[in-house]
Amino acid sequence: MTDRAATVSVIVLTMGDRPRELDELVASLEAEQPFDGVLVGNGVEPPTYPGWRSFPLAENVGISAGRARGAEFAEGDVLVFVDDDATSVTPGLLAACRDAFEQDSSVGALALRVVVEGTDRSLSEWLPRLRGRRELEPGDVTSFHGAAHAVRASAYDDVGGYPDNFWYAHEETDLAWRILDAGHRIAYRPDLVLTHPLTKPSRHDRHLWFSARNRIWLARRHLPIVLAGIYALTWCTIQFARCRSGREVRSVAAGTWTGIRSDPGGRRPIGWRTVMRMTRAGRPPVI
């Protein structure tokens, strides 16, 4: 950051199908105005709100590319990405995000705590540590939940931002690994809380296909050869074990095969120093 006060951009991607939830999100951040609110309509004309700028995309480009477009429109030094059905329950959330980056230049991203709407508990898959361990303990982690995270804009730009081709699933992992490999830290802040409805990945069409393909792409883009094979085999095993029907097995198999035979672009394996940092943080890149 510079000597001037850092500015914050809040980037929200919407398909226009959650008007009530979006109203609640905007209202939950109203007390923190002014900030740079960026509302991206993914294939729709987004609504307008005071203090927000709305940008329609001509077609639905997916979550990953949609976030990337939002970052291009943003003007802040800090980029806070929030789902359109999340709601802040932390007074001063944006100021706290800004302060975290200003006070520690080594922090490249913040993992915020996302809890199930109406409760004070999270799901293990929403938390940045394996099996949701140490939910209330701050510290260095290797990932963040896509529904709510903050990234230093300069770090985001340096590593190339969100990939255009992932569409949905694990795009935040792709970005997190590149941030770590660039020498930045990802800090988990369990005191910065947003709520989110209890949702299942199955609400997204072809979620198993995208998840399987993108796991392979993560390995091919970012992992040293020996780790890429272990990571891919581990996640293939996990994903097939979770299948509950022949249709799901076929979807995982098709996504895996597409990940193997298609070009994910931009291979740049992370360094072994990054692997060791991730291991010390509790999540080596093999699971």
C-alpha positions in Angstrom: 0.0 0.0 0.0 1.1 3.6 -0.3 1.0 6.4 2.3 -2.5 7.3 1.3 -5.4 5.5 2.8 -6.2 2.3 0.9 -9.4 2.0 -1.0 -11.7 -1.0 -1.1 -13.6 -2.5 -3.9 -16.4 -5.0 -3.3 -17.0 -7.2 -6.3 -20.3 -9.1 -6.6 -21.3 -11.4 -9.4 -25.0 -11.9 -10.0 -27.2 -13.8 -12.5 -30.2 -11.8 -11.4 -32.0 -14.8 -9.8 -31.5 -13.8 -6.1 -32.9 -10.2 -5.8 -33.9 -10.5 -2.1 -30.5 -11.9 -1.1 -28.7 -9.3 -3.2 -30.7 -6.5 -1.5 -29.7 -7.9 1.9 -26.1 -8.0 1.0 -26.1 -4.4 -0.1 -27.9 -3.4 3.0 -25.5 -5.2 5.2 -22.6 -3.1 3.8 -24.5 0.2 3.6 -23.0 1.6 6.9 -19.5 1.2 5.4 -20.0 3.5 2.4 -18.2 5.0 0.7 -16.4 2.1 -1.0 -16.1 1.1 -4.6 -19.1 -1.3 -5.2 -18.8 -3.3 -8.4 -21.9 -5.3 -9.4 -21.4 -7.6 -12.4 -24.4 -9.0 -14.2 -23.4 -12.4 -15.6 -25.4 -12.4 -18.8 -28.1 -10.1 -17.3 -28.6 -6.4 -16.7 -27.8 -6.0 -12.9 -29.8 -3.7 -10.7 -28.5 -0.4 -9.5 -27.8 0.8 -5.9 -26.4 4.0 -4.5 -22.7 3.8 -4.2 -22.4 0.9 -6.6 -21.5 0.7 -10.2 -23.3 -1.9 -12.3 -21.8 -3.7 -15.3 -23.7 -6.1 -17.5 -21.9 -8.8 -19.4 -23.4 -9.8 -22.8 -23.4 -13.5 -21.8 -22.9 -15.8 -18.8 -19.1 -16.3 -18.8 -19.0 -18.4 -15.6 -18.0 -17.6 -12.1 -14.3 -17.5 -12.6 -14.3 -15.2 -15.7 -17.1 -13.2 -14.2 -15.0 -12.4 -11.1 -12.1 -11.6 -13.4 -14.3 -9.1 -15.3 -15.3 -7.5 -11.9 -11.7 -7.1 -10.9 -11.0 -5.3 -14.2 -13.8 -2.8 -13.4 -12.6 -2.4 -9.8 -10.6 0.7 -8.7 -9.6 -0.3 -5.1 -6.3 -1.3 -3.6 -8.2 -4.2 -1.9 -10.6 -6.5 -3.8 -13.3 -8.1 -1.6 -15.1 -10.8 -3.6 -18.6 -11.7 -2.1 -21.3 -14.0 -3.4 -24.6 -12.3 -4.1 -26.4 -14.5 -1.5 -23.9 -13.8 1.3 -24.5 -11.2 4.0 -22.0 -9.4 6.2 -22.7 -9.8 9.9 -19.4 -8.1 11.0 -19.6 -4.3 11.6 -16.7 -2.7 9.9 -15.9 -5.7 7.8 -14.4 -3.7 4.9 -12.4 -1.4 7.1 -10.9 -4.5 8.9 -10.0 -6.0 5.6 -8.3 -2.8 4.5 -6.4 -2.5 7.8 -5.2 -6.1 7.6 -3.4 -5.4 4.3 -2.1 -2.0 5.5 -0.6 -3.4 8.7 1.1 -6.4 7.1 2.7 -6.1 3.7 3.3 -9.9 3.6 -0.4 -10.7 3.4 -1.7 -11.2 -0.2 -5.1 -12.5 0.6 -7.6 -12.9 3.5 -9.7 -16.0 4.0 -12.9 -14.8 5.7 -15.2 -17.0 7.8 -18.5 -18.0 6.1 -21.2 -19.5 8.3 -24.5 -21.1 7.5 -27.3 -18.6 7.5 -29.0 -18.4 10.9 -26.2 -20.2 12.7 -22.7 -19.6 14.0 -21.2 -22.7 12.4 -19.5 -23.3 9.1 -19.3 -26.3 6.8 -16.0 -28.1 6.7 -15.7 -27.5 3.0 -16.1 -23.8 3.5 -13.1 -23.6 5.8 -9.5 -23.3 4.7 -8.1 -26.1 6.8 -8.5 -29.9 6.2 -11.8 -31.2 7.6 -12.7 -27.8 8.9 -10.2 -28.0 11.8 -9.6 -25.1 14.1 -12.5 -23.1 12.8 -12.0 -20.2 15.2 -8.2 -20.1 15.1 -6.5 -17.4 13.0 -3.3 -18.1 11.1 -1.7 -18.9 7.8 -3.7 -21.1 5.4 -3.4 -22.2 1.8 -6.8 -21.3 0.4 -10.0 -19.3 0.8 -13.7 -19.8 0.2 -15.0 -18.3 -3.0 -18.1 -16.9 -1.4 -16.1 -14.3 0.7 -12.4 -13.4 0.4 -10.2 -10.4 0.0 -7.1 -10.0 -2.1 -4.5 -7.3 -2.3 -5.1 -5.7 -5.8 -1.4 -5.5 -6.6 -0.9 -9.2 -5.7 -4.0 -10.1 -7.7 -2.6 -8.3 -10.8 0.9 -9.7 -10.3 -0.3 -13.3 -10.5 -2.7 -12.7 -13.4 -6.0 -12.8 -11.5 -8.8 -15.3 -11.9 -8.5 -17.7 -14.9 -11.0 -17.2 -17.6 -11.4 -20.9 -18.5 -12.3 -22.6 -15.2 -16.0 -21.5 -15.4 -16.9 -23.0 -12.0 -15.2 -25.0 -9.2 -11.7 -24.6 -7.7 -11.0 -21.3 -9.4 -10.2 -19.8 -6.0 -7.7 -22.6 -5.3 -6.0 -21.8 -8.6 -5.7 -18.1 -7.6 -4.6 -19.0 -4.0 -1.8 -21.2 -5.1 -0.4 -18.5 -7.4 -0.6 -15.9 -4.7 1.3 -18.2 -2.3 3.9 -19.0 -5.0 4.5 -15.3 -5.5 5.7 -15.1 -1.9 2.5 -13.7 -0.3 0.7 -15.1 2.7 -3.0 -16.0 3.0 -4.3 -15.2 6.4 -7.4 -16.7 7.9 -9.6 -14.2 9.8 -12.3 -16.1 11.7 -13.4 -12.8 13.3 -14.6 -11.4 9.9 -17.8 -13.3 9.4 -20.4 -13.5 6.6 -23.5 -15.7 6.4 -24.4 -17.8 3.4 -27.4 -20.1 2.8 -26.9 -23.8 3.3 -26.4 -24.8 -0.3 -25.1 -27.8 -2.2 -22.7 -27.8 -5.2 -25.4 -29.8 -7.0 -27.3 -26.6 -7.5 -24.8 -25.9 -10.3 -25.4 -27.7 -13.5 -22.6 -30.2 -14.3 -20.9 -29.5 -10.9 -19.2 -33.0 -10.8 -17.9 -32.6 -14.3 -16.4 -29.2 -13.6 -15.0 -30.3 -10.3 -13.3 -33.3 -11.8 -11.9 -31.4 -14.8 -10.6 -28.5 -12.8 -8.9 -30.8 -10.2 -6.9 -32.2 -13.1 -6.3 -28.7 -14.5 -5.0 -27.5 -11.1 -2.4 -30.4 -11.1 -1.4 -29.8 -14.7 -1.1 -26.0 -14.3 0.6 -25.7 -10.9 2.2 -28.8 -9.4 5.6 -30.4 -10.0 5.2 -33.6 -11.9 5.6 -36.0 -9.0 3.0 -34.1 -6.9 0.6 -33.6 -9.9 0.2 -37.4 -10.2 -0.4 -37.9 -6.5 -2.9 -35.0 -6.3 -4.8 -36.1 -9.4 -5.0 -39.7 -8.2 -6.0 -38.7 -4.7 -8.9 -36.5 -5.9 -10.0 -39.0 -8.6 -10.3 -41.6 -5.8 -12.2 -39.2 -3.5 -14.6 -38.0 -6.2 -15.4 -41.5 -7.4 -15.9 -42.7 -3.8 -18.4 -39.9 -3.3 -20.6 -40.9 -6.3 -24.0 -42.3 -5.5 -25.2 -43.2 -8.9 -24.0 -44.4 -12.3 -24.8 -40.9 -13.7 -22.5 -39.3 -11.2 -19.7 -41.8 -12.0 -20.0 -41.0 -15.7 -19.9 -37.3 -15.0 -16.7 -37.6 -12.9 -15.1 -39.8 -15.5 -16.0 -37.5 -18.3 -14.7 -34.4 -16.4 -11.5 -36.2 -15.5 -10.9 -37.3 -19.1 -11.6 -33.8 -20.4 -9.0 -32.4 -17.9 -6.4 -34.9 -19.1 -6.9 -34.3 -22.9 -7.6 -30.5 -22.9 -5.1 -27.7 -22.5 -5.7 -25.8 -19.2 -3.1 -23.2 -20.3 -0.4 -21.4 -18.4 1.6 -24.2 -16.8 3.9 -22.8 -14.2 4.7 -25.3 -11.4 4.9 -23.8 -7.9 8.3 -24.0 -6.3 9.3 -26.5 -3.6 9.6 -23.7 -1.1 5.9 -23.0 -1.7 5.1 -26.7 -1.2 6.9 -26.6 2.1 5.1 -23.5 3.2 1.8 -25.1 2.3 2.8 -28.3 4.2 3.7 -26.2 7.3 0.3 -24.5 7.0 -1.3 -27.9 7.3 -2.3 -28.6 3.7 0.3 -30.0 1.4 -0.8 -29.9 -2.3 -1.6 -33.6 -2.5 -5.1 -33.3 -1.0 
